[in-house]
């Protein structure tokens, strides 16, 4: 990770993309520490993926995603319901692509994000492997 010290007097500014999502999790009200812990583990997995994908290049300062929709759906739903939702989302995306309202890069990014989210969810709770196997079969 490269950081240009002349661009900011505070070196921690280079890590704001990581600090802001963590701070956001602690600002949300929760009756239990478990949901916060699980979300922090997902953020950790997303950070690790970002680090692995930089290959020595500079990290971009885009904040880590704090969208936990997939994790929340895994916690409360059946694989069949989530598969339907993902299929509808992909169909919508391809419809927008066919009408020129989205690009192929958008499709690739969306699928990459879904793949990363599945990996992050498995990182939090390995026992969800069976859930995702059922999801893939549907």
C-alpha positions, 0 to 999 in steps of 0.5 A: 500500500502506498501513501503519499504523506504530502497529501495529508498531514495525518497518515491514518487518512490513508486508512479511512476507507477501512475506519469509516465502515467500522465506525459505522457498525459501532454507531448502529444500535444493537441489542447484541454484540454478535451481529456487530462481530459478524459484520466486522468479520465480513468487513475483515474479509472484504479488506483481506480481499482488497489487499490480495487484489492490489498486488503491490499497487496502491489501495484505492480509498473507496470505503469498504462496502457496508452492505450486509444484505446477503448476510442478512438474507442468509440468516433469515431465509431459505436458499430458494428464496435467496436464489429467486432474489439473486436471479431477479436482480441478475435479470434486471441487470441484464435487462438494463445492459441490453437497453444500454443503461448499464455496461458489461463492467457493471455486470462483472462488478456486480458478479464479483461483489456477489462472489466476494460476499459469499466468500465473506459470509463463509469466512464468518461462519463456515457452516453456511457452506451447505446453505450456499451449496443448496443455493447453487443447486436451486 
